[in-house]
């Protein structure tokens, strides 16, 4: 896994072509005679149709052919967006509906990304890791292999200032629901962060931390391992 440098992300955002993609439903007359050009993807027949493209391009067509277009409705979910969503078609992981994963994110084999998870640019998710419902991974947050990040947990992001260190979760870590791990923190291999904890400093490997701010309660024992077991069956893919 390769962590992106903050300056790489800043350059990517600064130099990206800002995008306002829309989906437009049309009704009118002789729509199939309209020249929509190469920049607009059109699916139209004589009286109805759907267009996909940048709003500035589609708006120009709507104005040019306003005598033929009786009415239209626009679906739009972003404005001047600098970062597209990650292309998921070749990702070898289970990704459930409603997860938002931005470009320049690395998703390892056999991961599970649950509904409502928000994963920002530069984040890394190691193979076999589960990102549970409504988890937030801020920019450059890095999670190792075979971890479980519990529902509603937040791993703070760091893009600016570029010198700041991101959150690093090492292999085999379990983070409880609604825990918050602040920027610059490293959680050591095999550690457990209790639900609701706010972690402000590094967590030693194979320890259990809890509280606000979190502190070490004990080293991991068999009882804790049994309560935080990672199940490979949940990460199994058919393909």
C-alpha positions as CSV (number, residue, x, y, z in Angstrom):
1,X,0.0,0.0,0.0
2,X,1.3,3.5,-0.9
3,X,0.3,6.5,1.1
4,X,-0.1,9.6,-1.1
5,X,1.9,12.6,-0.2
6,X,-0.2,15.6,0.7
7,X,1.4,17.8,-2.0
8,X,0.5,15.1,-4.6
9,X,-3.2,15.5,-3.5
10,X,-3.0,19.3,-3.5
11,X,-1.5,19.2,-7.0
12,X,-4.2,16.7,-8.2
13,X,-7.0,18.9,-6.9
14,X,-5.5,22.2,-8.1
15,X,-4.9,20.8,-11.7
16,X,-8.1,18.8,-12.1
17,X,-10.7,19.9,-14.5
18,X,-13.6,21.0,-12.3
19,X,-16.8,19.2,-13.2
20,X,-20.6,19.9,-12.9
21,X,-22.1,16.7,-14.4
22,X,-25.8,16.6,-14.9
23,X,-28.5,14.2,-16.0
24,X,-31.3,15.9,-18.0
25,X,-34.7,14.5,-18.9
26,X,-36.3,16.1,-22.1
27,X,-39.6,16.2,-23.8
28,X,-40.4,18.0,-27.0
29,X,-40.7,17.5,-30.7
30,X,-38.3,15.9,-33.2
31,X,-35.6,15.6,-30.5
32,X,-33.9,12.9,-32.5
33,X,-32.9,15.6,-35.1
34,X,-31.0,17.7,-32.6
35,X,-27.2,17.7,-32.9
36,X,-26.0,17.2,-29.3
37,X,-22.3,17.2,-30.2
38,X,-19.5,15.0,-29.0
39,X,-19.4,16.2,-25.4
40,X,-23.0,15.1,-24.6
41,X,-24.2,11.6,-24.3
42,X,-27.8,11.4,-25.5
43,X,-30.5,8.8,-25.4
44,X,-33.4,10.4,-27.2
45,X,-36.3,9.5,-29.5
46,X,-38.7,11.8,-31.3
47,X,-40.5,13.1,-28.2
48,X,-38.5,12.2,-25.1
49,X,-34.9,11.6,-24.0
50,X,-32.1,11.7,-21.4
51,X,-28.8,13.6,-21.7
52,X,-25.6,13.1,-19.7
53,X,-22.8,15.7,-19.7
54,X,-21.4,18.9,-18.3
55,X,-24.1,21.5,-17.4
56,X,-22.4,24.3,-19.4
57,X,-22.6,22.1,-22.6
58,X,-26.1,20.9,-22.0
59,X,-27.4,24.4,-21.1
60,X,-26.1,25.7,-24.4
61,X,-28.0,23.0,-26.3
62,X,-31.2,23.7,-24.3
63,X,-31.0,27.3,-25.2
64,X,-30.2,26.7,-28.9
65,X,-33.1,24.3,-29.4
66,X,-35.6,25.8,-27.0
67,X,-38.3,25.9,-29.7
68,X,-38.1,22.0,-29.9
69,X,-37.6,21.4,-26.2
70,X,-41.0,21.8,-24.5
71,X,-39.7,21.0,-21.0
72,X,-36.8,19.4,-19.1
73,X,-35.8,18.4,-15.6
74,X,-32.2,18.4,-14.3
75,X,-30.5,16.1,-11.8
76,X,-27.4,17.6,-10.3
77,X,-25.5,16.5,-7.2
78,X,-22.2,18.5,-7.4
79,X,-20.8,21.9,-8.6
80,X,-17.3,22.4,-9.8
81,X,-16.2,19.2,-8.2
82,X,-12.4,18.6,-8.3
83,X,-12.4,14.9,-7.5
84,X,-14.4,12.3,-9.3
85,X,-15.6,9.1,-7.7
86,X,-13.4,6.0,-7.8
87,X,-14.1,3.7,-10.7
88,X,-15.3,0.6,-8.9
89,X,-15.7,-1.9,-11.8
90,X,-12.3,-3.5,-11.3
91,X,-12.1,-3.3,-7.5
92,X,-12.0,-6.8,-6.0
93,X,-14.0,-6.0,-2.9
94,X,-17.6,-6.0,-1.6
95,X,-18.9,-2.4,-1.8
96,X,-22.5,-1.8,-0.7
97,X,-24.9,0.9,-2.0
98,X,-24.5,4.4,-0.6
99,X,-20.8,4.2,0.0
100,X,-18.9,7.3,-1.3
101,X,-15.4,6.6,-2.4
102,X,-13.4,9.3,-4.1
103,X,-10.7,8.9,-6.7
104,X,-7.1,8.2,-5.7
105,X,-8.3,5.8,-3.0
106,X,-6.7,2.3,-2.7
107,X,-9.1,-0.6,-1.8
108,X,-7.4,-3.9,-1.1
109,X,-8.7,-7.3,-2.1
110,X,-11.5,-8.8,-0.1
111,X,-12.4,-5.5,1.7
112,X,-16.0,-4.8,2.7
113,X,-17.2,-1.2,2.5
114,X,-20.7,-0.8,4.0
115,X,-23.6,1.6,3.4
116,X,-22.9,5.3,4.0
117,X,-19.1,5.0,4.4
118,X,-17.3,8.1,3.2
119,X,-13.7,7.6,2.0
120,X,-11.8,10.7,1.0
121,X,-8.9,11.1,-1.5
122,X,-5.6,9.5,-0.7
123,X,-7.0,7.0,1.8
124,X,-5.8,3.4,1.8
125,X,-7.8,0.4,2.9
126,X,-5.8,-2.8,3.3
127,X,-7.0,-6.2,2.1
128,X,-9.6,-8.0,4.2
129,X,-10.6,-4.9,6.1
130,X,-14.2,-4.0,6.8
131,X,-15.2,-0.3,6.8
132,X,-18.6,-0.4,8.5
133,X,-21.7,1.8,8.1
134,X,-21.3,5.6,8.1
135,X,-17.6,5.5,8.8
136,X,-15.6,8.5,7.7
137,X,-12.0,8.1,6.4
138,X,-10.5,11.6,6.0
139,X,-7.9,12.4,3.4
140,X,-4.8,10.1,3.5
141,X,-6.2,8.0,6.4
142,X,-4.5,4.6,6.1
143,X,-6.0,1.3,7.4
144,X,-4.0,-1.9,7.3
145,X,-5.0,-5.5,6.6
146,X,-7.8,-7.5,8.3
147,X,-9.1,-4.6,10.4
148,X,-12.6,-3.7,11.4
149,X,-13.6,0.0,11.6
150,X,-16.9,0.1,13.5
151,X,-20.0,2.0,12.5
152,X,-19.9,5.7,12.7
153,X,-16.1,5.9,13.5
154,X,-14.1,8.8,12.2
155,X,-10.5,8.7,11.2
156,X,-9.5,12.4,10.8
157,X,-8.1,13.5,7.5
158,X,-5.0,15.6,6.8
159,X,-4.4,17.3,3.5
160,X,-3.4,20.7,4.8
161,X,-1.0,21.6,6.2
162,X,0.9,19.3,4.0
163,X,3.4,18.6,6.8
164,X,0.8,17.0,9.0
165,X,0.8,13.3,9.6
166,X,-2.3,11.3,8.8
167,X,-4.0,8.6,10.8
168,X,-2.4,5.2,10.5
169,X,-4.2,2.1,11.6
170,X,-1.9,-0.9,11.5
171,X,-2.9,-4.6,10.7
172,X,-5.4,-6.5,12.7
173,X,-6.9,-3.4,14.6
174,X,-10.5,-3.3,15.7
175,X,-12.0,0.2,16.2
176,X,-15.4,0.3,18.0
177,X,-18.5,2.2,16.9
178,X,-18.4,6.0,17.0
179,X,-14.7,6.2,18.0
180,X,-12.8,9.2,16.8
181,X,-9.1,9.0,16.0
182,X,-7.4,12.3,15.6
183,X,-4.9,13.3,12.9
184,X,-1.3,12.2,13.5
185,X,-2.3,9.1,15.6
186,X,-0.9,5.7,14.8
187,X,-2.9,2.7,16.2
188,X,-0.5,-0.2,16.6
189,X,-1.0,-3.7,15.2
190,X,-3.6,-5.8,16.9
191,X,-4.9,-3.0,19.2
192,X,-8.5,-2.5,20.1
193,X,-10.1,0.9,20.4
194,X,-13.3,0.8,22.4
195,X,-16.6,2.3,21.2
196,X,-16.9,6.0,21.6
197,X,-13.3,6.5,22.5
198,X,-11.5,9.7,21.4
199,X,-7.9,8.8,20.6
200,X,-5.5,11.8,20.8
201,X,-2.1,10.0,20.9
202,X,-0.5,6.8,19.6
203,X,-1.9,3.5,20.7
204,X,0.7,0.7,21.5
205,X,0.3,-2.6,19.7
206,X,-1.9,-5.3,21.3
207,X,-3.5,-3.0,23.8
208,X,-7.1,-2.0,24.6
209,X,-7.8,1.7,24.8
210,X,-11.0,3.4,25.9
211,X,-12.3,6.7,27.2
212,X,-12.1,10.5,26.4
213,X,-9.3,11.0,25.8
214,X,-8.5,7.3,25.3
215,X,-6.0,5.6,27.6
216,X,-4.6,2.1,27.8
217,X,-6.7,-0.2,30.0
218,X,-4.9,-3.5,29.4
219,X,-3.0,-5.7,27.0
220,X,-5.1,-7.8,24.7
221,X,-6.1,-11.1,26.2
222,X,-8.1,-14.1,25.0
223,X,-11.4,-12.7,26.3
224,X,-10.8,-9.5,24.3
225,X,-9.8,-11.5,21.2
226,X,-13.0,-13.5,21.4
227,X,-15.1,-10.4,21.5
228,X,-13.3,-8.7,18.5
229,X,-12.8,-11.7,16.2
230,X,-12.6,-10.9,12.5
231,X,-14.7,-13.3,10.4
232,X,-13.2,-14.2,7.0
233,X,-16.7,-15.4,5.8
234,X,-17.9,-11.8,5.6
235,X,-15.1,-11.0,3.2
236,X,-15.7,-13.9,0.8
237,X,-16.4,-13.0,-2.8
238,X,-18.0,-15.2,-5.4
239,X,-15.6,-14.2,-8.2
